Amino acid sequence: MLEPLKQWICDVCGKLIETPEDGYVIWSDDKNSHYADFKIIHQGQCDKTPTSGSMSVPEFLGDNGCSNLLSFLSKGLIRVNHTEVPSTISPANIDDFVDLFRRLQTPFYEEARIHFDNSELFQEFREENDRYVYSEKNLRQIIKRYGEYQVQ
């Protein structure tokens, strides 16, 4: 089992990112000035392609990490440097951004998400509300029922 909020699965090579310090979050800006293509990768070995933006995983963890993630949605009411980033920039796809947010802030989400395309899992939760599946209890159940990540 992955150590929640301390280990991730690399979006480039599919192997285990063993510590937050080994991880890097990358993204691009699309032609409409929207953040897109969020990935968590191994820093150094899997970040060979140029991207528009990047930050180390530890910068997205805990309370400060939550604040950094929220800055993708809004620069907030206090604008220190008005010329740094246009206020219109935002995620191109909110679901992709929320997936990144949960991977970095929700215990057990990273490991459970590898099973989200399982049709049995879909049937199991199809009658539930949208928030129910993402509770820590249910994410643990998904891992237990459908299998743990096998370290590559």
ZIZI-V240619 format. One record per pair of residues at least 24 apart in sequence whose ideal C-beta (glycine too) atoms are under 7 Angstrom apart, sorted by the first residue. I is the first residue (numbers start at 0). J is the second residue. D is the distance in whole Angstrom. If there is no record, write none. Layout:
BEGIN
I|J|D / I|J|D
END
This chain:
BEGIN
0|110|7 / 0|142|7 / 0|147|5 / 1|109|6 / 1|110|5 / 1|148|6 / 3|106|4 / 3|107|5 / 4|60|6 / 4|106|6 / 7|39|5 / 7|102|7 / 7|109|5 / 8|109|7 / 8|113|7 / 8|148|6 / 9|39|7 / 9|40|5 / 9|41|5 / 9|45|6 / 10|38|4 / 10|39|6 / 10|40|6 / 11|38|7 / 11|40|5 / 11|45|4 / 12|41|7 / 12|45|5 / 13|151|6 / 14|151|5 / 15|150|5 / 15|151|7 / 16|41|6 / 19|56|5 / 19|57|5 / 19|60|6 / 20|57|6 / 22|56|3 / 23|53|6 / 23|55|6 / 23|56|6 / 24|53|7 / 24|54|5 / 24|56|6 / 24|59|6 / 25|50|4 / 25|53|5 / 26|50|6 / 26|51|6 / 26|52|5 / 27|51|5 / 29|91|5 / 32|85|6 / 32|87|6 / 32|88|5 / 33|88|7 / 33|89|6 / 33|90|6 / 33|91|4 / 34|71|6 / 34|88|7 / 34|89|7 / 34|90|5 / 34|91|6 / 35|91|4 / 35|92|7 / 37|95|6 / 37|96|6 / 37|99|4 / 39|102|6 / 59|103|5 / 60|103|6 / 64|103|6 / 64|104|7 / 65|104|6 / 68|100|5 / 68|103|7 / 71|96|6 / 101|133|7 / 105|133|6 / 106|135|5 / 107|135|6 / 107|138|4 / 107|139|5 / 107|142|6 / 108|133|7 / 108|138|6 / 110|142|5 / 110|147|7 / 110|148|5 / 111|138|4 / 111|141|4 / 111|142|5 / 113|148|6 / 114|141|6 / 114|145|4 / 117|145|6 / 120|145|6
END
